[in-house]
């Protein structure tokens, strides 16, 4: 491939990191919005995350098999088409104001994202010189972090109305007035998701018309022994399961939490959420720098314990101090996914690919823990519910301590 063609291909692959970062990080906006528009409890609204992250669990293996037959470019094209289809489904979902319809649309989007995430990392590593592969991955991941920062700002500006009815206001409305209000709220997602669908289809057309290199797998001899005998891998899968669950819990209920502890309106809360996610992005750069001086297990232990303390503070304090504590949690979460991933698959040799797939499937934690947290919130309050992610970080702390005792551990590169 010519140099100019390679650069354009790198640009296209990098756009995928931005697109799936935008799609996943819009959920913290959709949760309070659909909770209001569809009159949901905290438990019910948590199924927004479940619809997204169960798709990752269910589609990971089918996505891999599809790409074995049709190639990575075919997988990317199918992923983009599923992504666009799910975005367009938001229009009829809003018309009917059906929560099940919204969940279906989100599930279809997430199925597409599974294909994109499965393909993007291998592609970005082969597009250019091998010695600059790590630089290209880090460059692409920075756009994922940028999307995480922008998603709350874009979603908050174009989706959230900032109007929440009190019980007294709702009681004072006629049935028709209430129905009109709820329909207006639900309709707010139509144009933003149509725009997303059009953009994704445009990217798909560029991919279709661009010649990309195909990746050939090096099939070596079968690995010896069962993957389930790798104790550190299994512990890592469990740690990643709890981490993704904690990450989604912290972000998804941030707006609800801000209103509860500080009386903050939606229009302000989504700005603070964007600041928190910006801290997550900055934390990746700082964490990468610190890894030059501190071993990965030790830094993971420090960060996970810091998050336990911050979440306990967020539960015990009130007002802006609690919100600042959650912003701090986002910063300290920044290195956790890639670090847990690397430690988990270290030393697996020929079993690395199989082990990596197990760690990826543990993303399903993001589907389960928000539902648990929503149930706790419905029975107590959203502030006490933040003890759920605090407990998750204890598990990660244990995994880090166990790995700190392993000598001569070799970290396998990974990013998310």
N, C-alpha and C positions, 0 to 999 in steps of 0.2 A: 504494500500500500504506500502511496506517495505521502510525503511529509504533511502536506496540506490536508489530505484526506484523513490522515491519522489524527491531526489536531481537531478536525470537525467531529470525528468519531468520539474522541475524548470529551468534547463539549457535549455531545448527545448523551453519553453514559453518565457524565456528571449531572446532567439535568434530571436523571432518574433519582439520584440521591436527594435532590431538592424536592422532587415531586412526592416521593413517599414520606419524606420528613414533614411536608406540608399536610399530607393526608392524615397521618397518624396524630399529629399535634393539634389538629382541629377538634379532636374529641373533647378536650376540656372546655371548649366553647359549646359544643353540641349538647353536652350533658346538662348544664343549667338551662339551655335554651329549650331542648325537647322536654325536659322535666316540667317546664312551664307550659309549653304549647300542647303537650299531650297529657298534662295533669298526672305526673308520675310521682311515686315515692322515691327516696334516695336509692333503695334497693333496686327498683325497676329501672331507674336511670343508669345504674351501673352496668346493665346489660348492653349498653352502647359499646363499652370496652370489650365485653365478652364477645359480641358479634365480630369485632375486629380481630381479637387475638386467638379465638378458636379457629378462625380461617387459617392463620399461620400454622397451627397444629395439624389441621386436617389436610391442608394442601401442600405441605412441605415435600412429602414423598411423591405425590402425583406430579408436582412441578418438576422434580428431578427426573422422573421417568419420561415426562413429556420432552424435556430437553435432550435426554439421551437419544431420542428418536428423531426429533425435529431440529435440534441444535439450539444454541443459546439465543440466537437472533429470533428464531421462531418463538421461544419462550418469552422474550421481551415483547414481541408484537402481541402475543396473546395476553400477556400481563397488562399492557397498555389498553387493549380493547376491553378487558374486564374492568379496569379502572374507570375508563370513560363510561361504560355501560352503567356501573354503579352510581357514578355522579349524575347521569341523566335520570336515573330512577328516583332521585330526590324530588323531581318535579311532581310525578304522580303521588309520591308518598306525602308531599305537602298538601296536594289537592284533597286527598282523602283523610289527612291528619291521622294516619294509621301508624302507630309505633312499630308494629310488626313489619310494615312496609319499609320504614326507615331502617330497621335492623337488617332487613334483607339487602337494602342498598349498600349499607356499610359492609356487610359480609361479602358482597360481590366486589366492592372496592378492595377489601383486604385480600381476597383471593388473587386479584391482579398484583397487589403489592408483594405477595409471596413469590410470584414468578420473577418480579423485578429484583427483589433482594437476593434471590438465589443466583441470578445471572450477573448482576452488576459488578460484584467484587472480582470474579474471575476475568471478566472482560476488561476492566480498567487496568489489570496487571499485565495484559498482553498487548495493550495498545501503546507501544513505544519501547524504549530501551529497557531491558530487564533491571539494570542498576537504578533506574528512577521509578520503579514500580511502587515502592513504599511512598515516595513523594506524591505520586499520582493518587494513591488511595487516600492519603491525608488531605490532599487538595479537594477531592470529591466529598470526603466526610465533612469538611468545613461548610459545604453547601447544605448538608443535612442539618447541621447545627444552625445555620442561617435560617433555614425553613422553620425550625422549631421556635426560633425567636420571632419570626414574622407571623406565624400561624395565628397566635392569639390576637395580634394587632389587626390582621386582616379580618379574621372571623368576628372579633369584637366590633369592628367598625361596620361591617356589612350584614351581620346576622343578629347580634344582640340589640334589642330595642332600648334596654335600660329601664324598662317599665315593669315593675312587679306589683301585682295586685295584693293588697292586704286582705285578710279574711273579711274585714268590714266592707271593703270596696267590692269584693266579689259577691258578698251577700246582697249588697245594694243593687246589683245589676239584674236585669231581666235575663231570661234564658237566651234570648236572641242576642242581646248585647254581649253576653259572655261568649257565646259561640262566635260572634264576629271578631271579638278580641283574640280568641284562640286561633281562629283561621288566619288572622293577620300575622300573628307570631309565627305560625307554621310556614307561611308563605315567604318569610324572610330568607329561607335557604334556597329558594328556587334559582334566582339569578346567579348568586355566587357559584353554585354547583354546576349550572349550565356552562358558565365561563370555564370552570375547571375541566369539564368534559370536553369542551372545544379545544382547550390548550393541550390536553392529553392526546386527543386525536391528531392534532397537528404534529406533535412530537412523534406519534406512531407513523405518520406519513413520511417524516424525515428518516426514521429508522428503516422503513420499507424500501426507500429509494437510495439508501446509503449501503455501500458494500463494506461489510465488517468481517474481520478474520474469525474463523471458526476455531474453537478450542478442542484439541484432541486430548483425550484422557490417556494417561500412561497406566495401563493395567498390568500391575506387577503380580507376583505370586500372592495367593490368598494369605491373609494374616493368620497367625497361629493363636489359638486360645480364644475364649469367649470374651467379648467386649464387656460383659457384665462382671467380669472378675477384676476390672480396673477400678479399684476402690476410689481413687482420687477423682476419676472421671465421674463416677456416680454421685459423689459428694458435690462435684462441680455442677452437675445437672440440677441437683436439688438447690444449690445456692443460686444458680441462674433463674430457676423457677421462682424463688422467693424474691430475687432482685427485681425482675421484670414486674412482678406483682406489686412490689413496693413503689417502683418508679411510676407506674400507671396510677396507683392510689394517690400518691402525693400530688401529681399534676391534675388529675381529673376532678378532684373535689376542691381544688384551690379556690375557685371563685365562690363556691358555697361556704367554704371555711372563712374566707375573708369577710363575707357578709355577716356570718355568725359571730365572729370574735371582735370585729371592728365596725360593724354596720356599714361596710363599704358597698357602694352601688356597683352594678355590673360594669359600667363605663370606666370606673377606676380600677376594679379588680383585674380586668383582663390586661391592663397596662402593667400591673405588678406581676402578673403571670408571665408576660413577655420579658420583663426584667429578670425574673427567676430563670427562665429558659436561656436568656442571654448569658447568665451566670454559669449555666450548664455548659454552654459552648466555650466560654472562657476557661472554665475548669478543665476542659480537655487539654488545652494548650499548656496550662500550668502543671497539670498532673503529668503530662508527657515530659516536661522539663524536670520535674522532681524525681521521675524514675531514673534519671541519670545519677542520682545520689542515694536514693532509698530503694530497697528491693521491692518488687511488686507485691508480694504477700504482706510485707510490713506496711506499705502505703495503703493497701486495701483494708488492713486491720484498723489503721488510724482513721481512715475515712468512714468506715462502717460504724465504728464506735462513736465518732463525732456525730453521725446522723442519729444514732440512738439518743444521745444527749439533746440534740436539737429538737427532735420530735417530742421528747418528754417535756422540754421547755415550751414547745408550741401548745401542748395540751394543758400545761399548768398556768401559763401566762395568759393575759388578755390584751386586746387592742393590737397596735402595730407591732409590738414586740413578738407576738406569735407569728405574724406574717413575715417578719424579718427572719425568724427562725426557719420557716419553710423555704424562704429564698436561699438560705444557707444550705439546706438539705439538697436542693437542686445542684448547687456547686459541688458538694461532696459526692453526689451520685455520678459525676461526669465520667470518671475512669472505670466505673465498676463493670459494665458489660464487657468491654474488651479485655479487662484484666482477668475476670472470672473465666472468660472464654479461653484465654491463653493458658492459664494455670490448669484448666480442666483437661486440655488435650495435649499438654506437654508430655513428651516421652512415649507417646502412643505408637510411633513408627508407622507401620503399614495400616494400623487401625485408626489413623488420624481422621480420615474422611468420615468413617462411620461414627466415630466419637463426636466429631463436629456436628453431624446431623442430629445427634441426640441433644446436644446443647442448644441447637437452634429450636428444636421442638419444645424445649422447656419454656419458650416464650409464652406458652399457654398460661403461665402464671398471671399474665396480664388480663386474662379472661376471668380468672377465679377470684383473686383477692379483692378487686373492686366490688364484687357482689357481696363478699363477706363484710367489707367495710361499709357498704350501703346498708346491710342488715343491722350492723352495730349502730350506725347512725340513726336508723329509724327507731331503734329501741332505747337509745340514749340521746346523743347529739353528735353532730359532725366533728366537734372538737375532740371528744373522747375517742371517736372512731379512728383518729390518727395514731392510736396505740397499735393498730393493726400493722402499718408499715414499720413502726418501731420494732415490733417483734420480728419482722422479716429481716431487718438489718442485724439482729442478733445471730441469725443463722449464717449470714454472710461473714460476720466477725469470726464465728467458729471455723468456717471454711478457710479464712485467711490465716488464722492461728495455726491450723493444721498444716497449711502449705509453707508457713514460715519455718517449720521444722524439717521440711524436705531439703536435703542438701543437693547442691549442683543441679538445681532445676533449670531446664532450658525452656524459655518462653517461646511458644509458637506465635507468630504474628497474626493479629486479627483486628478488625474494626467493625463498628456498627454506628 
